[in-house]
Amino acid sequence: MSLLRLALAALVLSATASRAQPSATADDGGNRMLPMTVVIPVSDEQAETLSALRCTSARDLCLRAWRVSDGQQWTLDIHDRVPAGPNLAPARRIPLPAGENPDRETHRIWPHLVREASGALLIGVERYRTEGFSGGGAGATQLMLLRLATAAAEPAEVLTVLTSYGAMIRACFSEADYNSGRPCHQELELSGTLSLMPEAAAGRPRFDFATTARVFPRGSLREGWEYRRYRRADSVWERDPSCSYRRVFTFDAATGRYVPDRPLPECSNYALQ
């Protein structure tokens, strides 16, 4: 893994470190969110082509994502027990949807699993991507929820949300800039948490999605911030209220996807280009 990727990974990890990770929960309709624990970890180098193996506490379902040899396609393996060896065939193998830049993507298993009261599964896969640019770089994670109505059913992607973003952007380009005493870089972070709503009638689960966004230094979201005279007190993180929000996602039968109760805000500052 390159130094840039390591730095961007650290940014995204810092954006997700404060996210609450609930244990097993259930809603009024009998849907349950279960923790998925790492049983077989991977190194940073291995993570470029293979995710850690995560399993339920009962070890009756284990998930792993891996990159196919052509370097573009990622696949999800579903095991009905902890595999005894690396070559044990899974119970089910599912190609994962590719993002905009497959060669820059890695995939991880979401640390939760939703078992619907109907018996269907909602499997979460986190798609992580980085991009470098002159004077900095950015990394982002999208959470995809795939629904399996039965063990043999074709998966349906029912929800995609941005759960983490981190960027570092250089703001000093000359000796005069560096001697000015103002901050010489801007950082942006966004973290999002998807959790099961406890109040639900019979049927599909409902989800609460909450985000927190912030920027460094204070005031750097304003246009032309890099040319302002800065005080030392501005060298702190500032919450971005416009992109720190909460929405409730409910399944919409007409589209076959989860939709928010209100439109999501425009947060292009926290999106990869």
HELIX and SHEET records of a PDB file:
HELIX    1   1 LEU A    3  THR A   16  1                                  14    
HELIX    2   2 GLN A   46  GLU A   48  5                                   3    
HELIX    3   3 PRO A  102  ARG A  104  5                                   3    
HELIX    4   4 GLU A  175  TYR A  178  1                                   4    
HELIX    5   5 TRP A  225  TYR A  227  5                                   3    
HELIX    6   6 ARG A  232  ASP A  234  5                                   3    
HELIX    7   7 PRO A  241  CYS A  243  5                                   3    
HELIX    8   8 SER A  268  TYR A  270  5                                   3    
SHEET    1   A 9 THR A  25  ALA A  26  0                                        
SHEET    2   A 9 ARG A  32  PRO A  35 -1                                        
SHEET    3   A 9 GLU A 105  ARG A 115 -1                                        
SHEET    4   A 9 LEU A 121  PHE A 133 -1                                        
SHEET    5   A 9 GLY A 136  LEU A 148 -1                                        
SHEET    6   A 9 ALA A 156  ARG A 170 -1                                        
SHEET    7   A 9 HIS A 185  LEU A 196 -1                                        
SHEET    8   A 9 PHE A 207  PHE A 216 -1                                        
SHEET    9   A 9 GLU A 238  ARG A 239 -1                                        
SHEET    1   B10 THR A  25  ALA A  26  0                                        
SHEET    2   B10 ARG A  32  PRO A  35 -1                                        
SHEET    3   B10 GLU A 105  ARG A 115 -1                                        
SHEET    4   B10 LEU A 121  PHE A 133 -1                                        
SHEET    5   B10 GLY A 136  LEU A 148 -1                                        
SHEET    6   B10 ALA A 156  ARG A 170 -1                                        
SHEET    7   B10 HIS A 185  LEU A 196 -1                                        
SHEET    8   B10 PHE A 207  PHE A 216 -1                                        
SHEET    9   B10 ARG A 246  ASP A 252 -1                                        
SHEET   10   B10 ARG A 257  PRO A 260 -1                                        
SHEET    1   C 5 THR A  37  ILE A  40  0                                        
SHEET    2   C 5 LEU A  53  CYS A  55 -1                                        
SHEET    3   C 5 CYS A  62  ARG A  67 -1                                        
SHEET    4   C 5 TRP A  74  HIS A  79 -1                                        
SHEET    5   C 5 ARG A  92  PRO A  95 -1                                        
END                                                                             
